[in-house]
Amino acid sequence: MTHRDIALNALNHKSGKVPFDLGATSISGIHCLALEKLCDYYGLEKSPPIMHEPLQMLGEVPQKLREIIGIDTLPLHTPSTFFGYKNEDFREWKTPWGQVVLVSKNFNITEDEKGVYIYPQGDMTVPPSAVMPRSGHFFNALPRPNDVDMDNLKIEDNLEEFAILTESDLQHWRNLAQQVRDSGHPYCTVAHLPGTGLGDIAFVPGLALKHPKGVRDCEEWYMLLAEDEDFVADLFDAQVEIALKNLQLLWDALGDTLDVGVVCGTDFGTQISTFCSIEKFRNLWMPRYKIINNWIHKNTTWKSFKHSCGAVYGLLDSFAESGFDIMNPVQCAATGMDAQKIKDNFGSKFTFWGAGADTQKILPFGTPAEVKAQTRERLEIFSKDGGFIFNTIHNIQANVPLENLVAMIEELRSFNQER
């Protein structure tokens, strides 16, 4: 079986080897510092990691490492980064923690005693849109001057980044499709779909926009959700209309060379509860997710991927009814997110993508033995009857001990050898 066969087997809820994802999405990736340590451990030739996702400083997993540790997925990257520039003509950059990484020629920054500032579309004539604190390992959105009139909001102001794919964008996707065909499609391919993440807080600040209009402050956005549901509904309707046109263009460009489409990265959970009521989700998000997912299921061969951190057990029925095939990251440490209960009650409705070692506590602060024990427990629970693709619970962070990463990978390898 190819890596793709193994993943599709799981996605179709058939028992067998548990597929492994590392780096296929911006929510199942690995920080460039942890990646370099892993490459060194497995004996790869010394080379600065490619920092393909600058917001979270995620590294591109090299093909050789993919082969050594048995990764079954492959990312098809979007044409532009979170900051609106293309990854091309890579050059070296020394990070604040002293690591040398490869960044795009369009990765334009300034630095001072407080941190590193990055600019939308690499344009340094406008204010920076994010900062990496001196003690940090990734970028945080910056507030930028925006005299939005909350009493007279305009739909078009929050549609700036929702546009029909350009010919350049489409050529990018066609090139990727050709690469997949030329390779024989040995991996399960994954891509973030354009403009379908309704209300995704990562996009609210408009990191790629030089002069963002509309509601771009995260606190104001959450207030808007609470106070003016009608405006948000109209905004989402406009976004969905554009998204459907782009989905058709993307299907024309990629076809079945894409296996999994990440529809939504909108978080609905905190550590202990949800950001909104079930009723609000079903009124505001669910009808629009249904439109997107129904289109995907009717017109493509893709599986639909939903990400939400936090305590979202009470929303899982609604996520399933919305048409999502895949649930990520399955944050089992959050309130009410018991692994066995989730698998027992929703194992036939979702493929769980994630659910592995906990990146908040066990992976960064536990012992290798504790990491192995948790990895084994999650594998035994979620692998039953298929429907499980192993990944950590969200991205692997910078300073995770190498021995813990290796313990997790080797335990997965051991589990699969026993099957």
C-alpha positions in Angstrom: 0.0 0.0 0.0 1.1 3.5 -0.7 1.0 6.2 1.9 -2.1 7.6 0.2 -3.7 4.1 0.3 -3.1 3.9 4.1 -4.6 7.4 4.7 -7.6 6.8 2.4 -8.2 3.5 4.2 -8.5 5.4 7.5 -10.5 8.2 6.0 -13.0 5.5 4.8 -13.2 4.1 8.3 -11.4 0.8 7.5 -9.1 -0.9 10.0 -5.4 -1.1 9.3 -2.2 0.8 9.8 -2.7 4.2 11.5 -1.6 7.0 9.1 0.8 9.7 10.3 0.5 13.4 9.5 3.2 15.9 10.2 3.2 19.2 8.4 0.3 18.8 6.0 -1.6 21.9 7.4 -0.9 25.0 9.4 -2.6 23.4 12.3 -0.8 20.0 12.3 2.8 21.2 11.7 6.1 21.6 13.5 8.1 24.7 14.5 11.3 25.1 12.5 13.4 24.8 15.7 11.9 21.4 16.7 12.1 20.3 13.0 15.8 21.0 12.8 16.5 18.9 15.9 14.4 16.1 14.5 16.3 16.2 11.2 19.6 16.1 13.0 18.6 13.1 15.1 17.6 11.1 12.1 20.9 11.8 10.3 19.8 14.2 7.6 22.4 16.3 5.9 22.8 19.6 7.8 20.7 22.3 6.0 18.7 25.3 7.3 15.0 24.4 7.4 12.6 26.1 5.0 10.3 28.3 7.0 7.2 28.1 4.8 4.6 29.4 7.3 6.0 32.6 8.9 3.2 33.4 11.3 3.7 30.3 13.4 7.3 29.7 12.2 6.4 26.3 10.8 9.1 24.4 8.9 8.7 22.5 5.7 9.2 18.8 6.4 11.9 17.5 4.1 11.1 14.5 1.8 13.9 12.5 3.4 12.5 12.9 6.9 9.0 12.1 5.5 10.4 8.8 4.3 12.4 7.9 7.4 9.6 8.5 10.0 6.7 7.3 7.7 4.6 10.4 7.1 1.6 9.6 4.9 0.5 13.1 4.0 1.7 15.9 1.7 0.8 19.6 1.8 -0.2 21.5 -1.3 0.6 24.9 -0.1 -1.5 28.0 -0.9 0.0 30.6 -3.3 0.7 33.1 -0.5 1.5 33.1 3.2 -0.7 34.6 6.0 1.1 37.8 5.3 0.2 37.9 1.6 3.5 37.3 0.0 4.7 34.4 -2.0 7.3 31.9 -0.9 10.0 32.1 -3.5 13.8 32.6 -3.9 14.7 31.6 -0.4 17.5 33.2 1.5 19.0 32.7 5.0 17.8 34.5 8.1 19.1 34.2 11.6 16.2 34.1 14.1 16.3 35.8 17.5 17.1 32.5 19.1 20.1 32.0 16.9 18.8 29.5 14.4 19.5 30.0 10.7 16.4 29.3 8.5 15.5 29.9 4.9 12.9 32.6 4.3 11.3 34.0 1.1 12.9 37.0 -0.5 9.6 38.7 0.3 10.0 38.1 4.1 10.7 41.8 5.0 11.3 42.7 8.6 12.6 45.3 11.0 13.9 44.8 14.5 14.2 46.7 17.7 14.7 45.9 21.4 11.1 44.7 21.7 11.1 42.3 18.8 10.9 41.5 15.1 8.2 43.2 12.9 6.8 41.8 9.7 5.0 43.6 7.0 1.9 42.8 4.9 2.8 41.7 1.4 6.4 42.5 2.4 5.7 46.2 2.0 7.7 48.2 4.5 6.1 51.5 3.5 3.1 50.6 5.6 2.8 49.7 9.3 3.8 46.1 10.3 1.0 43.7 10.8 2.7 41.4 13.4 5.5 41.2 15.8 7.6 38.4 17.2 8.6 39.4 20.8 12.3 39.0 21.7 11.4 36.1 24.0 9.0 34.5 21.6 9.2 31.9 18.8 6.3 33.1 16.5 4.5 36.2 15.4 1.5 37.9 17.0 -0.9 40.2 15.2 -0.5 43.9 15.8 -3.3 46.4 16.2 -3.2 48.9 13.3 -4.9 52.3 12.9 -8.5 51.6 11.8 -11.3 54.2 12.3 -14.1 51.7 11.8 -17.5 53.1 12.6 -19.2 50.2 14.6 -22.6 51.8 14.1 -22.3 52.0 10.3 -20.5 48.8 9.2 -20.0 47.9 5.6 -20.0 44.3 4.3 -17.4 45.1 1.7 -14.9 46.3 4.3 -14.6 42.8 5.7 -14.5 41.2 2.2 -11.1 42.7 1.1 -9.3 39.4 1.5 -12.1 37.4 0.0 -11.6 37.6 -3.8 -11.9 35.4 -6.8 -8.7 33.4 -7.5 -6.4 35.1 -10.0 -4.9 33.5 -13.0 -1.6 33.5 -11.2 -3.2 31.7 -8.2 -4.8 29.1 -10.5 -1.5 28.5 -12.4 0.1 27.8 -9.0 -2.6 25.1 -8.3 -2.3 23.6 -11.8 1.5 23.3 -11.3 1.0 21.5 -8.0 -1.6 19.2 -9.6 0.9 18.3 -12.3 3.6 17.6 -9.7 1.2 15.2 -8.0 0.4 13.4 -11.2 4.1 13.2 -12.2 4.9 11.7 -8.8 2.2 9.0 -9.1 0.3 10.5 -6.2 1.9 8.4 -3.4 0.8 10.6 -0.5 -2.5 11.8 0.8 -2.6 15.4 -0.4 -4.0 18.2 1.8 -4.7 21.9 1.1 -6.3 24.9 2.8 -9.3 25.9 0.7 -9.5 29.6 -0.1 -12.0 31.8 1.8 -14.1 29.1 3.6 -12.9 29.7 7.2 -15.9 31.8 8.3 -14.9 34.0 11.2 -11.5 32.4 11.6 -9.7 34.6 14.2 -6.4 34.1 12.4 -7.7 36.0 9.5 -9.7 38.7 11.3 -6.8 41.1 11.8 -6.1 41.1 8.0 -2.4 40.3 8.3 -2.0 40.4 4.5 -3.8 43.7 4.0 -1.8 46.9 3.8 -4.7 49.1 5.0 -7.3 46.8 6.5 -10.9 48.1 6.8 -13.8 46.8 8.8 -13.7 45.0 12.1 -10.1 43.9 12.5 -9.7 44.0 16.3 -10.2 40.5 17.8 -12.1 41.8 20.8 -14.4 43.9 18.6 -15.0 40.9 16.4 -16.2 38.8 19.3 -18.4 41.7 20.5 -19.8 41.9 17.0 -20.7 38.2 17.1 -22.6 38.8 20.3 -24.3 42.0 19.4 -25.0 42.1 15.6 -25.7 38.6 14.4 -27.6 39.9 11.3 -24.5 41.8 10.0 -22.3 38.7 10.5 -24.8 36.5 8.7 -24.8 38.9 5.8 -21.0 39.0 5.8 -20.8 35.2 5.9 -23.3 34.9 3.0 -21.1 37.2 0.9 -18.0 35.2 1.8 -19.7 31.9 0.9 -20.8 33.2 -2.5 -17.2 34.0 -3.3 -16.0 30.8 -1.8 -18.2 28.6 -4.0 -16.9 30.3 -7.1 -13.3 29.7 -5.9 -14.1 26.0 -5.1 -15.2 25.5 -8.7 -12.0 27.1 -10.0 -9.9 25.1 -7.6 -11.6 21.8 -8.6 -11.0 22.7 -12.3 -7.3 23.2 -11.4 -6.7 20.3 -9.0 -9.4 17.7 -9.5 -8.7 14.5 -7.6 -5.0 15.3 -7.2 -6.3 16.8 -3.9 -7.6 14.4 -1.3 -8.4 16.6 1.7 -9.6 20.2 1.8 -9.2 22.2 5.1 -12.5 24.2 5.1 -12.4 25.8 8.5 -9.9 26.8 11.1 -12.4 28.7 13.2 -12.0 27.9 16.9 -15.2 27.4 18.9 -13.8 26.2 22.2 -11.8 27.5 25.1 -10.1 25.2 27.7 -13.3 24.9 29.6 -16.2 25.9 27.4 -17.3 27.1 24.0 -17.1 30.6 22.5 -20.7 30.6 21.6 -23.9 28.7 22.3 -25.0 25.7 20.3 -28.0 27.7 19.1 -25.8 30.5 17.8 -23.6 28.0 16.0 -26.6 26.4 14.4 -28.1 29.7 13.4 -25.0 31.5 12.1 -22.4 29.0 11.0 -24.1 25.7 10.3 -26.3 26.7 7.4 -23.3 28.2 5.6 -21.0 25.3 6.4 -23.7 23.0 4.9 -23.7 25.0 1.7 -19.9 24.7 1.4 -19.7 21.0 2.4 -22.6 20.0 0.3 -21.0 21.6 -2.7 -17.7 19.7 -2.0 -19.4 16.4 -1.6 -21.6 16.8 -4.7 -18.9 18.2 -7.0 -15.6 16.8 -5.8 -13.8 13.7 -4.4 -12.4 15.7 -1.5 -12.9 15.1 2.2 -13.9 18.1 4.3 -11.7 19.0 7.2 -12.8 21.0 10.3 -10.4 22.4 12.9 -11.5 23.7 16.3 -9.5 23.7 19.5 -11.0 23.5 22.9 -14.0 22.1 24.8 -16.3 21.5 21.8 -17.9 18.2 22.8 -21.4 19.8 22.8 -20.9 21.1 19.3 -19.7 17.8 17.7 -23.2 16.8 16.6 -23.6 20.2 14.9 -20.2 19.9 13.3 -21.2 16.5 11.9 -24.6 17.8 10.7 -22.7 20.6 9.0 -21.2 18.0 6.7 -17.6 17.8 8.0 -15.8 14.5 7.4 -12.7 15.2 9.5 -12.4 16.7 13.0 -9.1 18.2 14.2 -7.2 18.5 16.6 -9.4 16.7 19.2 -8.1 18.5 22.3 -8.7 15.7 24.8 -7.4 17.7 27.8 -10.1 20.3 27.5 -13.2 20.0 29.6 -15.6 17.2 28.5 -13.3 16.0 25.7 -12.7 12.5 27.0 -11.1 10.4 24.3 -13.0 7.2 24.8 -16.3 9.1 25.0 -15.6 11.0 21.8 -14.6 7.9 19.9 -17.6 5.8 21.1 -20.1 8.5 20.3 -18.7 10.1 17.2 -16.3 7.5 15.7 -18.7 6.7 12.9 -19.3 10.4 12.0 -15.8 11.7 11.8 -12.3 10.8 11.0 -10.3 12.2 13.9 -7.1 13.9 12.8 -4.9 14.7 15.7 -5.8 13.5 19.2 -2.3 12.3 19.8 0.3 13.6 22.2 -0.8 16.7 24.1 1.3 19.7 23.0 0.3 21.7 26.0 1.6 19.5 28.8 2.8 16.0 28.1 4.8 16.5 24.9 6.7 19.6 26.1 6.9 18.9 29.9 6.4 15.1 30.3 9.0 12.3 30.3 9.5 10.1 27.3 7.8 7.3 29.2 4.7 9.5 29.7 4.7 10.6 26.0 4.8 6.9 25.0 2.0 6.0 27.4 -0.3 8.7 26.1 0.6 8.0 22.5 -0.2 4.3 23.0 -3.5 5.1 24.8 -4.7 7.4 22.1 -3.7 5.0 19.3 -5.6 2.2 21.0 -8.8 4.3 21.5 -9.0 6.1 18.2 -7.7 3.5 15.8 -10.6 1.1 16.4 -12.5 0.6 13.1 -10.4 3.2 11.3 -11.3 6.8 11.1 -8.0 8.1 12.7 -5.0 9.9 11.3 -2.4 10.4 14.0 -1.0 13.9 14.7 -0.2 15.8 17.8 -2.9 18.0 19.2 -2.1 21.2 17.2 1.4 22.2 16.1 4.6 21.0 17.7 6.2 24.0 19.5 9.7 25.2 19.4 11.3 23.9 22.6 9.7 20.4 22.8 12.4 18.0 24.1 13.8 16.0 21.2 13.6 12.8 23.2 9.9 13.3 23.6 9.4 13.8 19.9 11.3 10.6 19.2 9.4 8.7 21.8 6.1 9.7 20.2 7.3 8.8 16.7 8.8 5.4 17.7 5.6 4.5 19.7 3.5 5.1 16.6 5.9 3.0 14.6 5.8 0.2 17.2 2.0 0.3 17.3 1.8 0.0 13.5 4.3 -2.9 13.4 2.0 -4.9 15.8 -1.0 -4.6 13.5 
